């Protein structure tokens, strides 16, 4: 196995793994599943233009569910993304 280099930044590490195969550096046959319950995914701020009426409706729905409207938007997007991915996933043939 090759030795994993030391990285100066997360960007440098991302670039390295984008260009290298991890099987040259890690013996995956000995890997064990790990659970990180408190790990929060990285987020990125975006700007999104919505009609004012749509934003007001989102705020109303969020208020009914006692959550921030930005959280409700993320829930809606997550559910729709999952639905679309399942709809377009390759189908397996059962024998």
N, C-alpha and C positions, 0 to 999 in steps of 0.2 A: 504494500500500500504506500502511496505517496503521502507526504506530510502536508497537511493543510497550512497554507501560509498565514502569517499574521496580517490583519487588515487595518488600515489607518482610518477607514470610515465605512459606514454601511453601504454607501454607494460603490466603493471599491469592491466590497465583498459581493454585492449584487452583480457587478460587472464580471467578476471572476467566475461565479457560478453560472452565469449566462453563457460563458465560453468554455466551461469544463464539465466533464461528466463526473458526478459524485461517486460513481462506482470505482473510480481510480483512487479515491481517497477514503471511502467508508466501506466497511464490510457489512452490507445490509442484511446478510444472513443471520447476524447476531443482534439485529435491531429489536427493540421492544417498544410497544405502543406507550406513549406518554400522554398524560392529560394535564392541561394547564387551565384550570377553571377560572382563574382570575386574569388571564391574558386578554387584553382588549385589542381588537384589530386596529391597525393604523388607519387614520382618517385623513381626508383631504378636503379642504374647504373649496366649495364651488359657488358660482353665482348662477342662479336659476331665475329666469323671468317667468312669472305666472300672471294670468289675468287676476285682477283684484278680487273678482267674485269667487274664483277658485281658491284663492288664499283664504278668504273669509270662510268658505265652506270647510276647508281643511281645519282651520282654527276651531270652528264649531264642533266638528267631529272629534277633534283632539280633546276639547273641553269636556265633551260627553264621556270620553274614556279616561279623563283625568291624567293626560300625558301631554308633553309639549308637542306642538304641531310638527316640528322638525323630526321628532321621533316617529310620529305617525307617517310622515312622508317616507322615512326609511323602511318602516314596516311594509307599507304599500309597495314600494319598489322591490323589496326583498321577496315578497310573496309573488309578485308578477314575474320577476326574473326567474325564480324557481319554477314557476308554471311554464314559462317559455322554454327553459332548458329541458324540462321533462317532455314537453310536447315535441321538441326537435331532437331528442336523444335517439341514437340508433336503437332500433328494436331488436331484441334477441329472439331467436327462433327456439321454441320449446319442442322437445322431441317426445 
